[in-house]
């Protein structure tokens, strides 16, 4: 069990969001729909779960009764994902059906959203409210978002819909306007270290390599906890960093070849491509810190000597341009720009080559 953070919920680094939700519970002004947005691993799922626990808890704590005990039957059911009044929809749930039908399971379909809308119509069985959590909300097909919109326009009184999305802008404006937006930002590294140390103290994660994991997390506490308990995630991230170093150090032709390969494979290896882009973005940011003589703030400290050799001689504006190019590529991919074109445009804007 993850230890409680500053606001009493097991959510670290998002005190403002937790405080807002606690006030809504205390004042009985819970919105009918929330759009919780932020990068993968930032803590969207943890916040949604804690919110449901705080509302359904049988023995809430705090002066305003908005801190879940996490020990009562309701809290434990929600934590295990078996509470009848807290239902989750997303790509994971859709996967089994997609496998049987031969579907690709890359987006939430109209069939899944119709099932969700039927679930929303049900009344709570044990708690005073019913929660419907939608993972991967930004991956809803257009017709699926339109189907959900009808439910958001006329929601049942006792139901709270929680949409979890990496990018709020990927949702239809009409959906965003009917939800209370909760934007989660990257968490400072010291906060993630403190979280990992607290988790290690209760045996949730091993107590070694916590600083390294916190650095690799890029402000994502959820990813940090998972990676601290699963060494394979750290190894995969290190492999992506190695590929990023080779990409940055390649000549113009080699860079383009790598870009084409990733772009052509984007449909089948979406998560791997994003992992490689996040790694190379982190490396260019570290190169920017090196050029600015601020190496103590770098993420990939074990690779600074090699990165310095690859980017030596580049001016600060040129490295900043490379950072912007990767950020633009990531935004283009989220906006469904053709992957190969986005990748090629990115590497053509990188300085140097063949260093």
Secondary structure as UniProt FT lines:
FT   TURN            6..7
FT   HELIX           15..26
FT   TURN            27..28
FT   STRAND          33..37
FT   TURN            40..41
FT   HELIX           44..56
FT   TURN            62..65
FT   HELIX           73..80
FT   TURN            84..85
FT   STRAND          86..89
FT   HELIX           91..101
FT   HELIX           110..120
FT   STRAND          130..134
FT   TURN            135..136
FT   HELIX           137..139
FT   HELIX           142..153
FT   TURN            157..158
FT   STRAND          159..165
FT   HELIX           168..170
FT   HELIX           173..176
FT   TURN            177..178
FT   STRAND          180..183
FT   HELIX           189..201
FT   TURN            202..203
FT   HELIX           210..216
FT   TURN            217..219
FT   HELIX           221..229
FT   HELIX           231..249
FT   HELIX           252..264
FT   TURN            265..268
FT   HELIX           270..291
FT   TURN            292..293
FT   HELIX           295..297
FT   HELIX           301..303
FT   HELIX           304..311
FT   TURN            312..313
FT   HELIX           316..334
FT   TURN            335..336
FT   HELIX           339..348
//
